[in-house]
């Protein structure tokens, strides 16, 4: 059995049921959630494929971080769902997205729709375990080289999606803004960008899924920040919180001009990750917090845009031992969004806000504050109490 892909223990029996096994099938049919996946290994000649189970119907829950969070599914539930999916894939150069191959045509049709779509797969070899690690996306366990795929029904495509896919003169950035304005969800935008369906014709290419996730979160939130900087500041300290599968978030909004920081601490490993930005735009990638930084920032800017205010934002993420298998940054975006759906607690000063946050954290809040660039910048005397 070797090492468990979920918890890292040698010959783990607890999670052995989750591990993909070689299966001798060369043909199967089912409804893709829909989900497409573009890897980053061996870029620019990457693995690209469609994920589908061997069952029909509405399978969206197998792929949707939004539904996992809304239904409060546990890690075991999600991994069980993910292990039903088969990743029928081929290797393709990112620039050959418009080469007219039948497989790429079907993959793009799957990426266009937001509803499950029935497909039939013909495989070259039996299914095997996928050993490529992509921690920003949920488990993709069962990989198989695909001979061909054909759709068994016409995919349903939103009018705005269809319009922008066929408009080869609009930049991908502007296309994302239009899609958001039309109410297209974040996950759908990520698929469209990843499958090379957005942007000017000469620039269209496959984008590794983990890169497209960050690109969408970053692009949408940056536009909102440009507006937020002209809003009046909030008048009180606000605290929001939420937790999902061992990811505990405390979000502190401070009456001050726009700035943003994420500090993450793992209880199990004692690891610490932090990134920040000031009133000036961030120019470098958030190498420490990585994709979660941009997912959190999108959720924060959505809230500030909604209330028409600006603030300095401090995000405390406590990664608890219960989070034993990564489910991708989508769940972190949804957990942050969920925090803002509740009424925030109001405080007259920073000390009271931090005391409230500490009541829900297992980690001493001083560990977060010592790592914080923004807190040091503010130089509040009350921080000495922590």
C-alpha positions in Angstrom: 0.0 0.0 0.0 3.0 2.3 0.7 2.1 5.9 1.9 -1.4 7.1 2.2 -2.2 10.0 -0.2 -4.6 11.5 2.4 -2.8 11.5 5.7 0.8 10.5 4.7 1.0 7.5 7.1 2.6 4.3 5.9 0.0 1.5 5.1 -2.8 3.5 6.5 -5.9 1.4 6.8 -8.3 4.2 7.8 -8.1 5.8 4.4 -7.4 2.9 2.2 -11.0 2.9 0.9 -10.3 6.3 -0.7 -7.4 5.2 -2.9 -7.9 4.7 -6.6 -7.2 1.2 -7.8 -6.3 -0.1 -11.3 -9.5 -1.1 -13.1 -9.6 -3.0 -16.3 -12.3 -1.0 -18.2 -11.9 0.6 -21.6 -15.3 2.1 -22.0 -17.7 3.8 -19.7 -20.5 6.4 -19.7 -21.9 8.9 -17.2 -22.7 12.6 -16.5 -19.7 14.9 -16.1 -20.5 17.3 -13.1 -19.3 19.1 -15.5 -15.5 19.3 -14.8 -12.4 19.7 -16.9 -8.9 19.7 -15.6 -5.7 21.1 -17.1 -2.5 20.0 -15.2 0.7 22.0 -15.0 3.2 19.1 -15.1 5.5 19.3 -18.2 4.2 22.7 -19.2 3.6 23.7 -22.0 2.8 20.1 -23.0 0.2 19.4 -20.3 -2.3 16.7 -19.4 -5.8 17.9 -20.1 -9.1 16.0 -19.6 -12.7 15.6 -18.5 -13.8 14.1 -15.2 -17.0 11.9 -15.1 -18.4 9.2 -12.9 -20.0 6.0 -14.2 -23.5 7.3 -13.3 -26.0 9.6 -14.9 -28.0 12.5 -13.5 -27.1 15.6 -11.6 -23.6 15.0 -10.5 -22.6 18.6 -9.8 -22.0 17.9 -6.1 -19.0 15.8 -7.1 -17.2 18.9 -8.3 -18.7 21.9 -6.6 -17.0 23.5 -3.6 -20.0 25.7 -3.3 -22.3 22.7 -2.7 -19.8 20.9 -0.4 -19.8 24.0 1.8 -23.6 24.7 1.6 -24.3 21.1 2.6 -21.5 21.0 5.1 -20.1 17.8 3.7 -17.2 16.2 5.6 -13.8 15.4 4.1 -14.7 11.7 3.9 -17.9 12.5 2.1 -16.1 14.7 -0.5 -13.3 12.2 -1.0 -15.8 9.5 -1.6 -17.5 11.6 -4.2 -14.2 12.5 -5.9 -13.2 8.9 -6.1 -16.3 8.2 -8.2 -14.8 10.4 -10.9 -12.6 9.1 -13.7 -10.1 11.5 -15.3 -10.1 10.7 -19.0 -7.1 12.7 -20.2 -4.6 13.3 -23.1 -1.5 15.3 -23.4 -1.7 18.5 -25.4 0.3 21.6 -26.1 -1.4 24.7 -24.5 -1.3 26.5 -27.9 -3.1 23.8 -29.7 -6.4 24.6 -28.1 -7.8 25.7 -31.5 -6.4 22.7 -33.4 -9.9 21.4 -34.1 -9.3 17.9 -32.5 -12.5 16.1 -31.6 -11.4 15.6 -28.0 -10.6 19.3 -27.5 -13.9 20.2 -29.0 -15.8 18.0 -26.6 -13.7 19.2 -23.6 -14.6 22.8 -24.4 -18.3 22.0 -24.8 -18.1 20.4 -21.3 -16.4 23.5 -19.9 -19.1 25.8 -21.4 -22.0 24.3 -19.5 -22.9 24.7 -15.8 -25.1 21.6 -15.8 -24.1 17.9 -15.8 -23.7 16.5 -19.3 -23.9 12.9 -20.3 -20.8 11.6 -22.1 -19.3 8.3 -23.3 -15.5 7.6 -22.9 -13.3 5.2 -24.7 -9.9 4.6 -22.9 -6.6 3.5 -24.3 -5.5 1.8 -21.0 -7.0 0.8 -17.6 -7.6 3.4 -14.9 -4.7 4.0 -12.6 -4.0 6.2 -9.6 -3.1 9.8 -10.5 0.1 10.7 -8.6 0.3 14.3 -9.7 -0.2 16.6 -6.7 -2.4 19.7 -7.2 -3.3 20.9 -3.7 -5.3 23.9 -5.0 -7.8 21.6 -6.5 -9.6 18.6 -4.8 -8.5 15.0 -5.2 -8.2 13.7 -8.8 -7.5 10.1 -8.2 -8.5 8.0 -11.2 -6.5 8.9 -14.4 -6.7 7.1 -17.7 -5.4 7.9 -21.2 -8.4 8.6 -23.4 -9.0 7.4 -26.9 -12.1 9.5 -27.6 -15.1 11.1 -25.9 -18.5 11.8 -27.3 -21.4 13.7 -25.8 -24.7 11.9 -25.5 -26.7 15.1 -25.2 -26.4 18.8 -26.1 -24.9 20.8 -23.3 -26.9 23.8 -22.1 -24.9 27.0 -22.3 -25.8 30.4 -20.8 -26.4 33.2 -23.3 -23.6 35.4 -21.9 -21.2 32.5 -21.9 -22.0 31.7 -25.5 -21.6 35.3 -26.5 -18.2 35.8 -24.9 -16.8 32.5 -26.2 -17.6 33.6 -29.7 -16.3 37.1 -29.2 -12.7 36.7 -30.1 -12.0 40.5 -29.9 -12.5 40.9 -26.2 -9.7 40.5 -23.7 -10.1 37.7 -21.1 -10.0 40.3 -18.3 -13.0 42.2 -19.7 -14.8 38.9 -20.4 -14.5 37.9 -16.7 -16.0 41.2 -15.6 -18.9 40.6 -18.0 -19.4 37.1 -16.8 -19.5 38.2 -13.2 -22.0 40.9 -14.0 -24.2 38.3 -15.6 -24.2 36.2 -12.4 -21.9 33.4 -13.7 -20.3 31.7 -10.7 -16.6 31.7 -10.0 -16.1 28.0 -10.7 -17.6 28.3 -14.2 -15.4 31.2 -15.0 -12.3 29.2 -13.9 -13.3 26.3 -16.3 -13.8 28.7 -19.2 -10.4 30.3 -18.8 -8.7 27.0 -18.2 -10.2 25.5 -21.4 -8.9 28.4 -23.5 -12.4 29.8 -24.3 -11.9 33.4 -23.2 -9.8 36.3 -24.6 -8.7 37.5 -28.0 -8.3 34.7 -30.6 -4.5 35.1 -30.9 -4.1 34.8 -27.1 -6.3 31.9 -26.4 -4.6 28.9 -24.9 -5.1 26.2 -22.3 -4.4 27.4 -18.7 -3.4 25.0 -15.9 -6.4 24.8 -13.6 -4.5 25.9 -10.5 -3.3 29.0 -12.4 -6.7 29.8 -13.8 -8.2 29.7 -10.2 -5.7 32.4 -9.0 -6.1 34.4 -12.2 -9.9 34.6 -11.8 -9.7 35.5 -8.1 -7.0 38.0 -8.7 -8.6 39.7 -11.7 -12.0 40.1 -10.1 -10.7 41.3 -6.8 -8.3 43.8 -8.2 -11.1 45.5 -10.1 -13.1 45.8 -6.9 -10.1 47.2 -5.0 -9.8 50.0 -7.5 -13.4 51.0 -6.5 -13.1 50.3 -2.8 -10.1 52.7 -2.4 -12.6 55.6 -3.1 -15.2 54.5 -0.6 -15.4 56.0 2.9 -13.8 54.0 5.7 -15.9 51.9 8.1 -16.6 53.5 11.4 -16.2 50.6 13.8 -14.1 47.5 14.2 -15.9 44.5 12.6 -15.3 40.8 13.3 -16.6 37.9 11.1 -15.9 34.2 11.5 -16.7 30.8 10.0 -15.3 27.3 9.9 -15.4 24.4 7.6 -13.7 20.9 7.8 -11.1 22.2 10.1 -10.4 25.6 8.4 -11.3 28.2 11.0 -11.4 31.8 9.8 -11.5 35.0 11.9 -11.8 38.2 9.8 -11.0 41.6 11.3 -12.0 44.8 9.5 -10.3 47.9 10.9 -11.5 51.5 10.3 -8.6 52.5 8.0 -7.7 52.8 4.4 -7.5 49.6 2.2 -4.9 47.1 3.1 -5.1 43.3 3.3 -3.2 40.5 5.1 -3.6 36.8 5.6 -1.8 34.9 8.3 -2.3 31.1 8.5 -1.1 28.9 11.3 -1.3 25.1 11.3 -2.0 23.6 14.8 -0.6 20.2 13.7 2.6 21.2 12.0 3.1 24.7 13.7 3.6 26.0 10.1 3.1 29.7 9.6 2.3 31.4 6.2 1.7 35.1 5.6 1.3 37.6 2.8 0.0 41.2 2.7 -0.6 44.2 0.5 -0.9 47.9 1.4 -2.8 50.7 -0.3 -0.6 50.1 -3.3 -1.3 47.1 -5.6 0.5 43.9 -5.0 3.1 43.3 -7.8 4.4 39.9 -6.8 2.7 36.6 -6.4 1.7 35.6 -2.8 4.4 32.9 -2.5 3.6 32.0 1.1 -0.2 31.8 1.3 -0.5 31.1 -2.4 -3.9 30.6 -4.0 -5.8 31.0 -0.7 -4.7 34.6 -0.5 -6.5 35.5 -3.7 -9.6 33.4 -2.9 -9.9 35.1 0.5 -9.3 38.6 -1.1 -12.1 38.1 -3.6 -14.6 37.2 -0.8 -13.5 40.3 1.2 -13.7 42.7 -1.7 -17.2 41.3 -2.6 -18.4 42.3 0.8 -16.7 45.7 0.9 -18.1 46.5 -2.6 -21.6 45.5 -1.4 -21.5 47.8 1.7 -19.7 50.6 -0.2 -16.9 51.0 2.4 -13.2 50.4 2.7 -11.1 49.0 5.5 -7.9 47.4 6.5 -8.5 43.7 6.6 -6.7 41.1 8.7 -7.5 37.4 8.1 -6.6 34.8 10.7 -6.8 31.2 9.3 -6.3 28.4 11.9 -5.7 25.1 10.2 -6.9 22.5 12.6 -6.0 18.8 12.7 -9.5 17.9 11.4 -8.3 19.2 8.0 -6.4 16.0 7.1 -6.9 16.1 3.3 -6.7 19.2 1.1 -10.0 19.9 -0.8 -8.7 22.9 -2.8 -8.9 26.6 -2.4 -12.6 26.7 -3.5 -13.7 25.7 -0.1 -11.6 28.5 1.4 -13.3 31.1 -0.8 -16.7 29.7 0.2 -15.8 29.7 3.9 -14.8 33.3 3.7 -17.9 34.3 1.7 -20.0 32.5 4.3 -18.5 34.5 7.1 -19.8 37.7 5.5 -23.3 36.3 5.2 -23.6 36.6 9.0 -23.9 39.8 10.9 -20.5 41.0 12.0 -19.7 41.8 15.6 -19.0 45.5 16.3 -16.3 46.9 18.6 -15.2 50.3 19.6 -11.5 49.5 19.7 -8.9 47.0 18.5 -8.2 45.4 21.9 -11.9 44.4 22.4 -12.0 43.0 18.8 -8.9 40.9 19.4 -10.2 39.6 22.7 -13.3 38.4 21.0 -11.4 36.7 18.3 -9.2 34.9 20.8 -12.3 33.2 22.4 -12.7 31.2 19.2 -9.0 30.5 18.4 -7.1 27.5 19.8 -3.8 29.3 19.0 -2.7 32.2 21.1 -3.5 35.3 19.1 -0.1 36.8 19.9 1.4 34.3 17.4 -0.6 35.9 14.6 0.1 39.4 15.7 3.9 38.8 15.9 3.7 37.7 12.2 1.6 40.6 11.0 3.1 43.3 8.9 0.0 45.4 9.1 -0.4 45.2 12.9 3.2 46.3 13.3 2.6 49.1 10.9 -0.3 50.4 12.9 1.8 50.3 16.1 -1.2 50.0 18.4 -0.3 50.1 22.2 -3.1 47.6 22.9 -1.2 44.9 21.1 1.2 44.6 24.0 -1.6 43.0 26.0 -1.4 40.0 23.7 
